[in-house]
């Protein structure tokens, strides 16, 4: 296609077949780029994890990293959903237990030995998980957003539920929730 563009720039005369070929290749290139844009918009990248007997997920754009919880420091006098704090490479982060925050049934103890570190421009903390399952893409069109409430999880925390019953949590809402911010002097 470069020789065709050069020919046009030089003002060379092209045959009708050459012109059609140039226009066709340009149209195909534009169609492919547009298709890629649509595809990127229709899917989100998620990290899937297990809490008790249910699978949940966060959009990966809110996940800084996954960290293996070796030890943490419990802090007395805090709400039940704040498990404590952990030192990750010199940074002190709070650890949140979603089971307690959402009043989910405590089915068994689970492992709770992984931390998914959520972040946005103003907040950063770790969320306990039993098992990290995988990261993958999911179609936004496949999410059922009609769930206004699931047991223990308010609508503001719910992005949707996939056809295979994967609960996609709204990490942005969780990070912005003022109930999580604890200011004790």
Buried (B, 14 or more C-beta within 10 A) or exposed (E): EEEBEEBEEEEEEEEEEBEEBBEEEEEEEEEEEEEEEEEEEEBBEBBBBBBBEBBBBBBBEBBBEBBEBEEBEEBEEBEEBBBBBBEBEEEEBBBBBBBBBBEBEEEEEBEBEBBBBBBBEEBBBBBBBBBBBEEEEBEEEBBEEEBEEBEBBEEEBBBBBBEEEBBBBBBBBBBBBEEBEEEEE
